[in-house]
Amino acid sequence: MAGCVARRALTVGSRWWSRSLTGTRGPRPLCAAGEVGAFPPVATTTTRRHLSSRNRPEGKVLETVGVFEVPKQNGKYETGQLFLHSVFGYRGVVLFPWQARLYDRDVASAAPEKAENPAGHGSKEVKGKTHTYYQVLIDARDCPHISQRSQTEAVTFLANHDDSRALYAIPGLDYVSHEDILPYTSTDQVPIQHELFERFLLYDQTKAPPFVARETLRAWQEKNHPWLELSDVHRETTENIRVTVIPFYMGMREAQNSHVYWWRYCIRLENLDSDVVQLRERHWRIFSLSGTLETVRGRGVVGREPVLSKEQPAFQYSSHVSLQASSGHMWGTFRFERPDGSHFDVRIPPFSLESNKDEKTPPSGLHW
């Protein structure tokens, strides 16, 4: 409808903000309160901007951290683009893009449903489409405010020594979908607090955005490409709960005269409705090319039973799986509980676990 203003409530920890998606023109200032992290503004069709007094921290004063830009409908964001995450609210900077294949099971398919097989639960054929994601750095000041809603504040790698189960993490790295980017500009030469920001990016006021890739970023991307690459994204919605899964191959280790292959998978749960629900159980089925089929059941995920509400609609986490085969499949369900005590199962879209054919030794740390 012409002239309508769409609003969406987003939270950063216990804080909330609403963003005008249409009807607002020109640059809009972003505000922050002291040193406690980003507070995006309340944007309306007028010039009024404020932070809800009921959520304003005592003694904190808002200060401008940048100016909103118009989100790109077409094309990609460049290295050095500053942004706010539209769901989790943190400040970040784009390092480089990934072109992924998105398999969206919510999109109608003309193919008939198939019987259950190791690749999934009564699945239908889904064709992938190209979708842009970005490797980003997260501002360290904002991590404490998203820790209750996101577990994906680090990218994990296999450690390069004899312990086949050892992992190490690079904190403050994330993968962000193109539509989750809210771009902004800043006059600050170091607008993002992250230990890798100045190692990876150089300020150049003649460029737009004014942060360009250093040679260290290019070298790091090239060296770690097989372990960073995002190639497939899987998405499915059940009863207004959308589940998105992104698997990553991490490498192979030898253990007790056999090969063990490792993957990391990132899962995002989103409540597309206004009703409050809580995740109670997980049920996984893991099929290995070696012929084994494993069933895993448990309470919650990563030790939590997150509540998804209108105010905090999303939760994100990462976990790991290993197989004694070079490929396999995973699928399953999450059990949610409604306020009246009733339960319903949400499908986890089936996804493949594939190893890299041109595998090299996984990295043992950051090398410049």
Secondary structure, 3 states (H helix, E strand, C coil): CCCCCCEEEEEECCEEEEEECCCCCCCEEEEEECCCCEECCCCCCCCCCCCCCCCCCCCCCEEEEEEECCCCCCCCCCCCCEEEECCCCCEEEEEEEEEEEEEECCCCCCCCCCCCECCECCCCCCCCEEEEEEEEEECCCCHHHHCCCECCCEEEEECCCCCCCCEEEEECEEEEEHHHEEEEECCCCCCCCCCCHHHHEEECCCCCCCEEECHHHHHHHHHHHHHHCCCEEEEEEECCEEEEEEEEEEEEEEECCEEEEEEEEEEEEEECCCCCEEEEEEEEEEEECCCCEEEEEEECECCECCEECCCCCEEEEEEEEEECCCEEEEEEEEEEECCCCCEEEEEEEEEEEECCCCCCCCCCCCCC
